[in-house]
Amino acid sequence: MRTLIVYDTKYGSAANAAELLAGKLIAGADRIRLSIDDPPPLDDYNAVIIGGSIYMGKVQRTVKEYCLDNALLLATKKLGFFLCCGEQNKEKRGGYFRACFPPSLLDRAVAVEWFGDEFNFEKASLPHRLAVRMLKGVRESYSKLREEAIGHFARTMDSDI
């Protein structure tokens, strides 16, 4: 089974999550960052995993547009969706998934998971660094990616459900 991971990221958390995920999938996966790479034809893949990170309650525009532009073909694939965000409230995270991905695709996904978050002060803009300091009290880079959730997601995508 060939798998494609399509994602976008602002400061790298979704890219790091996609890399960890690809390493845990049995056959690996091709990774495409939408703001940099041209997506390959979906005909070449059996499974597609789509992810991004949440900023101001929204996923990257490129991720949302990719889903909408390819909805018919994506509906024929084994699908998985992931988000990276610092939201600890499970209900709010569920709302992010519903707001970020088309319900028609999300409802047929075999794996939907929150991968945690990380923040890189060196890559972040000054306003974003200040906001994180004020809102979260964080003063240095951190990674809280949930490797156990990423592993579970990979095992689910690898299974023949």
N, C-alpha and C positions, 0 to 999 in steps of 0.2 A: 504494500500500500504506500503510495507517495503522498506525503503531507506537505502542505504549504502553510507557513505562519506569516500572516499579513498583519502588520502593526504600524503604529507611529508613536512617537515619543517626543516630549519637549526637552527633558534633561537627561534621559537615558534609562529611567526605571523600566519602562516597557521593553526596551531593547535588551536590558540585562535579563528580564524575565523570559523573553523570547529565546535568548541564548540558553538559559538554564533548561527551559522546556524542551528545546530541540535536542539537548544532550540527554534527556531522560526518555525520549521517544525511541522505541526499539530500532526503527529504521532511520532515525534522525528526521530532519525536515529542512526544506529550503526556507529561508527567511527573507522577507521583503519589507523594507521600511518605505512606506508610501511617499514620504516627503523627499526621498532620495532616489529610490529605485522604481523602474517601470514593472508593474506586475506582469507575470507570465500568463499565458492562456490557462484558464482553469480546467480545460479539457485534460491536461496532463496530470491532474491530481484527483485522488479519491477522497481526501480529507482536507479541510481548510479550517485553520484556527485563526481567529481574528481578535486583536487586542489593542489596547491603548491605555493611556493614563488619564486620570480625571484632573482637570484644572477648572476652578470656578463652576463645578457641577457638570462639566461637559467633557466629552472625549474629543480628540483631535478631529477637526472637520474632515480631513482626508479619510479617516477611518469610517466615519458615518457615510460619506459620499461613496466610498468603495462598496459598502454594503448595499446601498440603494441602487447604485449603477449596475451591480452584478447579482441582484436578488434572485432572479429567475434561475440562473446557473448555480448559484450558491445553494439554492433549495434542493438541488440534486446531489449534494455532497454530504459527507459526514462532517458535521460542524461542531466547533467548540469556540467559546468566547471567554476572554479574560480581561480583567481590568486591574490596574495598579492605582491605588489611592490610599490615603491615610484615614479614611472614614472608618471608625470602629463600629458604628451602628449598622447591624445587619439589614434592617429594613431600609435604611437610607441607601446602602449599597445596592440593594435590589432595585430601588428606584432609579439608580444610575444605569443599571443594565437595561431597564425598560426604556429609559430616555435616550440611551446611546445606540441601541441596536434595534433593527426592525423586529417587532414582536413575531411576525410570521417566521423569521429565521431563528430567533431566540427560542421560541417554543419547540422547535424541532432539534435543537442542539443536544448532543449527547453529553457535553461537558460545559459547565458555566461556573467560573470560579474567580474569586478575589485573590490576587497574588500578593497582597500587602503593598508596601511602599518603600521608597527610599528617597533621599534628598541629597543632592550634591551641591554644596555651597559654591564650589569653584565654577560650575556650569551655570548656576542660576543668575538671573538678572538681579540688580540691586533692589528694585522694588519687591521682587519675589523673596529675596533673602530677608528683607525687613519684615515682610508680612509673615513669613514663617517664624521669625524670632518673636514677633508680637503675639501671634495667634497660638503657636505651639510651645513657645519658650525654648526652641531649639537653636543652638548656636554653632553647631558643627555638623558636618555631613554624617549621614547614617544610612544603614540598609536594614529594612525589616521585611525583606522579601520572604514569603512563606514557602520554603522549599518543600515541606511536607504536602502543602496544597498543590504545588506545581507537580510533584511526583504523582499524587493521586489523579490529577488531571491527565497526565501523560498515560497512566495505566488505563484510564477510562477511554481515552482516544485510541489506544492500542488494542483494546478488546473488540471482539466482533459482536457487539450488542445488536 
